[in-house]
Amino acid sequence: MNDSPGSPTHKKLFYIHETPSLLFILKPAMVHSVRRGRGPSKSLSAIDCLEKQYLWAKSVRPNTSDGCLCNRLDFSTSGILIAAKSDQIWEKVREQFSHKEIKKKYRCLVDGHLDQPREIQAFLGNRYKNSKKVTVFPPSSNQGILTTSSVTPIEHSQEFHCTLVEVTTSSGARHQVRAHLAHIRHPLSGDKLYGSLSTLENTCPRLLRKDSEQDRMFYLEAFEVEMTDPQSTERLKVTLKDCESVFATS
């Protein structure tokens, strides 16, 4: 595999913000966050790239699939990953996640016209052991974990019949944003797994290759993280640069 500076595997990560104990990096869409099984892989994951770039990363939780990464993002999701510079810092960050003390914001493109803010509460879980998608369970079923999301519409395109929204959450269940938006009948545009009948090519082709060499399936970006630095105890807010209108034609 070619790992020269100009190769795709070397362009995949760059850091957004750094403290003595943490590193915040940008994962592009169409890149796995963590290692996938054993043996050689066709493409490097975010943790692989991180360990190639920073020597300290290899010493944090070695022989694990996620290593120093404190969070994960779906393959087609871009955005902020948090890396801890020691095992102790990793444990403290994970504790903040467990106590829902880390606030995350996402931008995504959804089908239809979402014209007002929505508060979503739903019990999410896997119906089967290896389910590809998560299920929204009724409260009476005693299944799944309770998750919450606040959804705010940002911009609507009448031409493409889709809406750019912002989602805020402090819970972090697998596929939470995707499942919540599908639950209110506004799945991510192009997210076939959760019932979208559209494609990014038809709704917003300029997002297809926003930050990756391979066409993304849908637009979902984790653009802001707010948390407490475990070492300094200061409250941090790390944000990607605000995006321009996704419907702009030039």
ROZA-835270 format. One record per residue (C-alpha): x, y, z. Coordinates in steps of 0.25 Angstrom, whole numbers, plus 2048, in hexadecimal, padded with zeros to 3 digits. Layout:
BEGIN
XYZ;...
This chain:
BEGIN
800800800;80580E7FC;806817809;80D823802;808830806;7FF8317F9;7F88247FB;7EA823800;7EE81B80D;7F7826811;7ED83180F;7E282B817;7E4832824;7E884082A;7E7845837;7DD85083B;7E1853849;7EC84E854;7EE84F863;7F884886B;7EF83C86D;7E683C861;7E683D852;7DA840849;7DB83B83B;7D283B82F;7CE82E829;7C982F81B;7BD828815;7BF81A810;7CA81681A;7C880D825;7CB812833;7D1805839;7D87F9834;7D07EF82D;7D37E1831;7E17DB830;7EB7DA825;7EE7E3819;7E37ED815;7E07F4808;7E080280F;7E580881B;7DC80B826;7DC81882E;7E481283A;7EE80C830;7F181982A;7F2820838;7FC81583D;804818830;804826832;806827842;81081E849;808820857;7FB81A850;80180C850;80480C85F;7F580F862;7ED802864;7F57FA85B;7EF7ED854;7E17F3854;7D97F6848;7D780584C;7E4808853;7E5816858;7D781A851;7CD81E85B;7C181E851;7BD818844;7B681D838;7AF81582D;7B6812820;7AE81C818;7AF827823;7B9832824;7BD83A830;7C583B83D;7CB82F844;7D1831851;7DF82A854;7E4828862;7F3829865;7F381F870;7EB813876;7E781C882;7E2827879;7DA81D870;7D381887C;7CF826881;7CA82A874;7C281D872;7BC81F880;7B782D87B;7B1826870;7AA81C879;7A5827882;7A082F875;7A983B879;7AE83C86A;7A5844861;7A6842852;7A0849846;79E843838;79A84982B;793840821;78A841815;77C83A816;77183780D;76584080D;76184D813;76484E822;75E85B825;75F85C834;769857840;766849845;76A843852;76B834851;76C82985C;76C81B858;77180D85D;77C808853;7827FA852;7857EE849;7797E5846;7837DA843;7917D7847;7987DC83A;78D7E6835;7927EF82A;7887FA82F;7837FE83D;7747FD841;76C807848;7657FF853;75880385A;75A807869;7517FC86D;75B7F1867;7667F3871;7707F3866;77B7FC861;781808868;77A816869;780820860;77D82F85D;77F838852;77C84784F;77A84A840;77A85883A;77785B82C;782864825;77E865816;77485E80D;77585C7FE;76785C7F7;76E8587EA;77584B7F0;76A8497FB;774847806;77884F813;786852819;784850828;78D851835;78C846840;79084784E;79283B857;799837864;796828862;79E820858;797813854;79B80C847;79481383B;78C81C844;78B82883B;78781F82F;77D817837;77782483E;77582B831;76F81F82A;76681D836;75F82B833;75F828824;76A830820;77582681D;78382B818;78382E809;789821803;789819810;78280C809;784804816;77A80E81D;77080F812;77581B80A;76F81A7FB;7798257F6;7888267F4;7928317F6;7948317E7;7868357E5;78483F7F1;7928457F3;79D8407EA;7A784A7EF;7A88427FC;7AB8357F6;7BA8377F7;7BA842801;7C783D808;7CA82F803;7CF8287F6;7C381E7F6;7B48237F5;7AD823802;7A081D804;79982880C;79E835813;7A0835822;7AB83C829;7AE83D837;7B384C837;7B3850846;7B7849853;7B6850861;7BD84986D;7C584A879;7D4849877;7D883D881;7E5843884;7E3852885;7D4851889;7D185C880;7C485C877;7C885A868;7C085D85C;7C685884F;7BF85B842;7C2859833;7C186582A;7B2868827;7AE863819;7A986B80E;79B869809;79B85B804;79185F7F9;79A8697F3;79D8687E5;7AA86E7E4;
